[in-house]
């Protein structure tokens, strides 16, 4: 049967999800944490189902996490190598979607460099689609794993002060976290140089700072963002050294946050650019490795729910 709390066929973004739906995804993810830490890590929840990872951008954490999630659920997992596929011969995204759809997969996990590309693909296939990151738009499973990490460490999301620092302009992780955290009742601050702050971002309800000391004051969570040099066309920062001096997280800047503030980073980290190694490797306060671990549990929950929902959709001919 279709999931009664999260009845959607796709997970394309966090925007528009309700607190009940978000909590349900987090609660379902909790079930898989113990399984992943145990001796026997597999189930047959998706036995006979097929998951295709279609990544048009390079990825280590996200693609491997989706692959591991599918395998642990008992699914057949195919990693489509875009660099050796017909895409490099000029095939359009729609043609790719039609081709894959003819193979009757159950879920596609897709990453693409263009915002909106995953939505376009989802409109052309009969299976479930998970957005593994599209341009600078959204990265919903990253926001969910971040929220799960925070909730497990802090016991809640509501009322927390979360400071998101760095290259906000190019970050799909930041956008998904804005939507999720604000929906769940957290206070969200962004801290960045003016060149890396999106115009009109304050209309979302976030607080905007260009000074790390002020932005980190009494923060419960400090979430650093990667400087996305590959998306920068022009001069956004003067130099790596200057960027770290003013916006890189070190002990001195971290002292402005609460003494038990949690340190997070979606990865991959540029040590010495966004974050100092001493802070990143702080055993008690850094949750960076935990974020990677919980990503598998979150993606297992998402794959199972979407596969279940789309199986019913197929059985009823799309009538539900």
N, C-alpha and C positions, 0 to 999 in steps of 0.2 A: 504494500500500500504506500501511497505518497506520504511523505513526512507531514504530519498535521501542523507542525509549528513552522517548518521551513519548507513550503510547498513549491519553491522556485525550481525551474529547470536548469538555470545557469547561475554562476556566481561571477558577475562581471565587475562588481564594485561594492563598496560598503555604503555609498550614498544611497539613501532611500530605505535601508534596512531599519527595522524597529529594534528597540532595546530587547524585546522578547526574542526576536530572531537571532540577534547577536549572542545573547546569553545562551540560547539553545545550541548554537554552533560551538561555543566555548565548553558547555557542559558535555556535549557529545565528544569533544576532543579529549576531555579529562579521562574518558574510559580507556583511551589508547596509551596513555602515559605509562601506566603500570605494565601493560602488555609489552611495550617497547623496551622496558627496563628488565623484563623477565627473561628466563632461559628460552622459552618458546614464544617467538615473536610474530607468528603468523596465524591468520584466521581464514575461514572460507567465505567471508562475507561477500566477496566479489568473485567467487569461483565461476569460471566460464565467461566472465565479462572482460572487455578489452579497453585499456586506457592507452591513448596515444599522447605522447609529449611532443608538442610541435613548437620548438623554440627558434624563432627567427633572430634572437639575440643570444650571445654567449651567456652562460650561467653555470655556476657550480652548485651553489647551495640549493637554489629553487628547483632546478631540474632533477638533481640527485634526490632531493627530498620528495618530489612527486613520484619519482621512480620507486623509491623505497616504500612509500606509502601504498602504491598500487600493488607491489609485490607482497607486502605484508598482509594485504587484504585478500590475497589469493588470485588477483587478476593477471591477465596476460598484459604485459607492458611493452610498448614499442616506443623507442626513442627515434623520432624521425630526424635524420641528419639533413637539415635544410641546405647546408653548404654543398651537399652532393645530390640534392633533389632537383626536380624539374623547375623549382622556383628560380634557380640560377640560370635556367634556359629561357626565362621570360614568362613563365606561367604566372598568371595573376592570382591574388589571394582567393578570389571567388572560385577560380578554376581548381585551386588546391582544395578548397572546401568541398566542392562537388565531388572531386576524386576521393577524398577521405570519406565523405558521406556514403559513397557507394560501397565502402568496405564495412559499413555498419559497426563502427566503434560505439562504445557506451559513454565514454567521457573523453573529451579533448582538454588537455592542459596547454594553454597557448601563451607564449610571450612574443611581443612584437614591438618594434621601435616606434611605430606610429600610434598616437592616441586614437582610440576608436576602432582600430583594426580588429580587435578581438570581438567587439560587438557586431561588426560587419560579418565576420565569420560565423558567429553564433546564429545570426539570422538566416544562414544558408544551410545549416546542418540539422539533422533530426536528433542528435545526441546532446548530452550535457556539455557545457563549456565552462572551464575555470580560467579566469584571467590570471596568468602568472606574471602580469606586468605589461602595460601597454603605454609606450611613450612616457610622457610625464603626467599621465592621467591617473591611474590607480594601480594598486597592488594589494588586493583585498586579503589574500591569505597571510601576507606579511603583517598587516594590521591586526589580524585575528591572533596570530602567534605572539605578537607584542602584547596584546591585551591579555592573553592567557598567562604570559610570563608575569605581567604586573599583578594580575588578580591572585595568582598563586603566592607571590612574594608579599603583597600588601593586603590581601584579603578583600579587596574592593577596587572599583574604578571611580565610583562616584566621589566627588569632593577632592580628588587628588590634583595636585599642581604638576603638570607635565610640561617640561621645557624641551622643545624640539629645536636643535641647533645646527646650523650649517647651510648647505645648498638647498634651501627650500624651493627655489625657483624651478629646479629641474627634477624634483623628487616626487615620484608617484607614491613612495612609502609615506612621505609626509602627508599627502592629500588623503590617503586612506585612513591614516591615523587621526587626522583632523575630524573626519566624519564619524569615526567610531568613538573616539574619546569624548567629543562634544555630545554625541547622542547618549552616551552612558553617564553623563553628568560630571565629567572631569573639567578642570580649567586647563586650557591649552595656551602656552606661550610659544612664540617662535623668536629665535635669536639668529640674526644673520646680518652680513653687510648689506647696505641698501641695494647693491647691484644684484643680490640673490634673494630679494623679497618680491614675490609676485604682486602686481598692482591689484588693489582692491581686496587683498587677502583678509583684512580686518573685518570685512562684511560677513565673513563666515562665523565670526564670534571669537576669533583668536586674539590674543594680546601680542602686539608686535614690539620687539626690542632690537636695538642695534648695539647694545652694550651687554657683554656677558655677565658682568657683576650684577647689574640690575635685573637682567632676565632670569638668572639662576637663583636669585634671592628666595630662600625657603622653599625651593622646589623639591617635590617628592621623587620625581623621575627626571633624569637627564638623558635624553635620547639624541645621540649625535648622528649626523647624516654624512654620507660619503660625498666628497667634492667630485662632481661628475664632469670631469674634463672633456670626455668624449661628446658631451652635449653642448659644450660651450663654444659658441662662434663669436669671438671677440674677447675683449679683456674684462673679465668679471672680478678677478682678484689680482692684486699687484704682484705677488709672489707667494710661493708656498710658505716661506719663512715669515712673511708679514701676516699671512692668513692664520698661521698657527699662533703667532704672538697675540692676536686679538680674539680669535674665535676657536682655537684648538683647546680641547679640554685637558687641563693639567690639575695638579693638586691645589694650586693657588686659586684657580677659578672655581673648582669644585667645592672649596670651603664656603662659598656663598650659599650653596644648597643645604638642605637639612643634613644632619650628621649621618642619617641612615638612607640618604637618597640613593636610588638604584641607578646604575649606569648601564645604558643600552646602546646598541649599534646594529643596524640591519646587515652590515657586511656587504662586500668585503671592506675591511678597514685600511685606510691609509695612515699607518702609524707615523706620528710626527707631523701630520697635516691636520687631521681632525681630532686626533686623540693621542695622548702620551701613553707609551707602553705600560708605565707604572700604574696608570689609572685603568687601562683596559684589562690588565691582568690581576686587578684587585680581587682576591678570592671571595671576600665577603660581600662586596658591593657591586661587582660587575655581574650582569646577567647575560652577557653576550653569548657564551657557550650554551646556556640554557635556552636562549632564543632559537638556536639552531636545533637543539633536541626537540623542543616543543613544536617546531615547524612540521615535523613528520606526523605527529599526532593530529594536528589541525588539518593537514592535507588528507589524512586517512578519513577523518570525519566528513570532510567536504566531498571527497570522492564517493564515499558510501551513500551519503544523502542524495547527491545528484544522480548517481546511478539508479538508486531506488526510485526516485521521482520520474526519471526518464523511462524506466521500464514500464511504469504504469501509463505514462503518456503514450508509449508505443502500443500498448495493449488496447487502449481505448481509442486509438486513432486520433489522438490529440484533442479528445472531447473534454478532458478534465482541466 
